[in-house]
Amino acid sequence: MMDNEIKNQDLGGRVTKNNKSNYWFYISSIVCVIVAMAAIYQFLHFRNVGPDIKITAMKYYAPEVLTPKLGDYVGYKITITNIGNEIFRGPFKVRSWLNGDSLRWEGYGETPVLAPGETYTGKQYSYTRFTKIGANYIKLKVDADNEVVESREDNNEATIVVDIPRRDDTKE
């Protein structure tokens, strides 16, 4: 009995054969668990199964002026792309905000069927009248109520900044 106990002990910093094999088994088990967890995370987080619409361009236009001023109305157009790997079928709800406040405007974006990788530029979605000088933030969200099943729902917003200059006749 005494001999077996001595063989499995660490004697003066030396590792016996039994302890060494247990150590490598333990390390290889940890490595396998880490690799498996990374593979599961990648599968769950980065898979892009299904359609997925994303706003890939957004611009404003002022029908009567080149540069909008305080009180002018502007409209918006967006371009969406199906970055998923399945066909996208609309329609979808579009919601807009100006400087964080809802514009109380909602509409439905009519899109054609979009195959993976296809792009569509929509019609004018809204008009906004600027009431603030300086930076104005316009945000649009497509599929605003998540009615369309997509592989990702976190990439449906876009924001642009429109700088409204001070008019010559405006005093502080």
Backbone torsions as a table, in degrees:
resi	resn	phi	psi	omega
1	MET	NA	-38.7	-177.8
2	MET	-65.0	-39.0	-179.6
3	ASP	-63.0	-42.3	179.5
4	ASN	-63.8	-40.3	179.8
5	GLU	-63.9	-40.2	-178.9
6	ILE	-67.5	-39.4	-179.0
7	LYS	-63.0	-32.4	-176.0
8	ASN	-95.0	3.4	-179.7
9	GLN	-96.4	156.7	174.3
10	ASP	-86.7	109.5	-175.2
11	LEU	-102.5	105.2	175.0
12	GLY	62.1	38.7	177.4
13	GLY	88.6	-5.4	178.5
14	ARG	-88.9	138.8	178.9
15	VAL	-100.4	128.6	-179.6
16	THR	-76.5	168.2	-177.7
17	LYS	-58.5	-44.4	-178.3
18	ASN	-64.2	-42.5	-179.9
19	ASN	-67.2	-37.3	-179.4
20	LYS	-64.2	-44.6	-179.8
21	SER	-67.5	-35.8	176.1
22	ASN	-64.6	-39.8	179.5
23	TYR	-61.3	-48.0	-179.2
24	TRP	-68.3	-34.3	175.5
25	PHE	-63.1	-43.4	179.3
26	TYR	-62.1	-48.0	-180.0
27	ILE	-62.9	-46.0	-179.2
28	SER	-65.0	-33.3	176.4
29	SER	-65.0	-42.5	178.8
30	ILE	-63.5	-44.1	179.7
31	VAL	-61.8	-43.6	179.4
32	CYS	-61.7	-41.7	179.3
33	VAL	-64.4	-43.0	179.5
34	ILE	-63.6	-44.5	179.1
35	VAL	-63.0	-42.3	179.4
36	ALA	-64.6	-41.6	179.1
37	MET	-65.0	-39.4	178.4
38	ALA	-64.5	-40.9	179.0
39	ALA	-65.4	-42.0	178.3
40	ILE	-64.8	-44.0	178.5
41	TYR	-59.7	-46.4	-179.5
42	GLN	-61.9	-42.6	-179.8
43	PHE	-62.2	-45.8	-176.7
44	LEU	-75.1	-36.7	-173.0
45	HIS	-87.5	-37.5	-171.5
46	PHE	-106.0	1.2	178.3
47	ARG	-70.1	144.1	-178.0
48	ASN	-127.7	68.6	-176.6
49	VAL	-96.1	126.8	178.9
50	GLY	102.7	178.2	177.1
51	PRO	-72.7	157.0	178.6
52	ASP	-155.7	108.1	178.2
53	ILE	-90.6	142.1	-179.6
54	LYS	-139.3	138.2	174.6
55	ILE	-74.4	116.5	-178.5
56	THR	-104.6	-12.0	175.0
57	ALA	-156.3	146.3	177.4
58	MET	-148.9	130.8	177.6
59	LYS	-143.5	157.3	177.4
60	TYR	-109.9	159.0	173.9
61	TYR	-146.8	144.0	177.4
62	ALA	-111.0	112.7	-172.9
63	PRO	-59.4	-29.8	-173.7
64	GLU	-107.1	-10.5	-176.8
65	VAL	-138.8	155.6	177.9
66	LEU	-77.2	-45.0	177.6
67	THR	-117.3	119.1	-178.6
68	PRO	-66.0	147.7	178.4
69	LYS	-123.1	173.2	178.0
70	LEU	-53.8	128.2	179.7
71	GLY	91.9	-13.9	178.8
72	ASP	-75.3	152.9	175.3
73	TYR	-98.8	141.3	174.1
74	VAL	-131.9	154.2	174.7
75	GLY	-112.9	172.1	-178.6
76	TYR	-131.5	147.0	170.3
77	LYS	-129.1	143.2	176.9
78	ILE	-126.9	153.8	173.0
79	THR	-114.5	129.9	176.8
80	ILE	-115.8	150.9	178.2
81	THR	-130.4	139.1	173.9
82	ASN	-85.4	101.6	-179.7
83	ILE	-93.3	5.1	177.8
84	GLY	-81.9	-172.0	-179.2
85	ASN	-115.7	16.1	174.4
86	GLU	-133.9	165.3	-178.2
87	ILE	-67.0	137.2	176.7
88	PHE	-99.8	132.0	175.8
89	ARG	-124.6	119.2	179.6
90	GLY	-81.3	-158.9	-2.6
91	PRO	-79.3	176.1	179.8
92	PHE	-142.2	154.4	-179.7
93	LYS	-83.9	137.9	176.6
94	VAL	-115.0	132.0	178.1
95	ARG	-125.7	147.8	-177.2
96	SER	-132.3	153.4	178.4
97	TRP	-135.6	148.7	173.0
98	LEU	-125.0	120.0	-179.1
99	ASN	52.4	38.4	176.8
100	GLY	87.3	-11.8	-180.0
101	ASP	-97.5	134.3	177.3
102	SER	-61.5	138.5	178.9
103	LEU	-84.8	6.3	-178.9
104	ARG	53.6	29.5	177.5
105	TRP	-122.4	129.0	173.8
106	GLU	-136.2	147.0	177.8
107	GLY	-150.2	173.1	176.8
108	TYR	-108.7	128.5	176.4
109	GLY	-84.4	116.6	177.9
110	GLU	-87.9	119.2	179.4
111	THR	-124.0	151.9	170.2
112	PRO	-72.9	172.3	173.6
113	VAL	-66.1	129.6	-178.8
114	LEU	-113.2	119.0	173.8
115	ALA	-73.8	162.9	177.4
116	PRO	-52.7	129.6	179.4
117	GLY	89.1	-12.6	-179.2
118	GLU	-78.0	152.5	-175.6
119	THR	-124.1	149.3	177.9
120	TYR	-141.9	131.0	174.3
121	THR	-101.6	120.8	-175.2
122	GLY	-80.4	170.6	175.3
123	LYS	-73.2	-177.9	176.5
124	GLN	-63.3	134.1	-178.0
125	TYR	-99.7	-29.4	-175.5
126	SER	-165.9	161.8	169.5
127	TYR	-116.5	140.7	177.5
128	THR	-130.2	141.0	175.5
129	ARG	-106.4	120.4	-177.7
130	PHE	-77.1	132.0	-179.7
131	THR	-121.3	9.6	-176.4
132	LYS	-133.3	133.2	175.1
133	ILE	-80.3	144.3	179.2
134	GLY	101.8	-153.8	-176.5
135	ALA	-72.3	127.0	175.3
136	ASN	-120.1	130.2	-176.4
137	TYR	-104.4	119.9	178.4
138	ILE	-108.8	124.5	179.1
139	LYS	-120.6	134.0	173.3
140	LEU	-120.7	145.1	176.2
141	LYS	-130.8	124.4	175.3
142	VAL	-93.7	154.2	-173.8
143	ASP	50.6	49.9	-171.2
144	ALA	-58.9	-29.8	-179.3
145	ASP	-105.7	13.8	179.6
146	ASN	53.7	42.5	179.3
147	GLU	-79.0	-26.6	179.1
148	VAL	-92.3	127.8	178.9
149	VAL	-74.1	119.3	-179.4
150	GLU	-127.1	161.9	177.3
151	SER	-72.1	-27.7	176.1
152	ARG	-138.0	135.3	177.7
153	GLU	-107.9	-0.6	-173.8
154	ASP	-95.1	9.7	-177.7
155	ASN	-125.0	32.7	-174.5
156	ASN	-103.3	11.7	-177.6
157	GLU	-118.5	152.4	172.6
158	ALA	-146.6	146.6	179.7
159	THR	-131.0	137.7	172.3
160	ILE	-125.3	157.9	178.7
161	VAL	-112.4	128.9	176.1
162	VAL	-116.0	120.7	-179.3
163	ASP	-92.0	118.4	179.2
164	ILE	-97.1	113.4	-177.2
165	PRO	-74.2	157.6	175.8
166	ARG	-72.5	132.2	176.5
167	ARG	-74.4	156.8	179.3
168	ASP	-61.3	-34.5	-176.3
169	ASP	-90.0	3.3	179.2
170	THR	-88.0	127.5	178.0
171	LYS	-105.5	151.8	178.0
172	GLU	-78.2	NA	NA
